[in-house]
């Protein structure tokens, strides 16, 4: 099983999401513990992925050696890639 790390910046992102979507995003984070490569690989970043939880995205990096998933950003699909 993998460890999911959600730093303060990503926690604040999650708090800004509408309450009706927060449960779905938390469930997606749990999914990552079992399936770290569930998201789509992002170009230009060898270990960075984006998991779709419509209409939001979870941007994360995978560290194979330590079996850690570091969540970088959580946000609406229209703006999360620009941050």
Buried (B, 14 or more C-beta within 10 A) or exposed (E): EBEBBBEEEBEEBBEEBEEEBBEEBEEBBEBBEEEBEBBEEBEEEEEBBBBEBEEBBBBBBBBEEEEBBBBBBBBBEEEBEEE
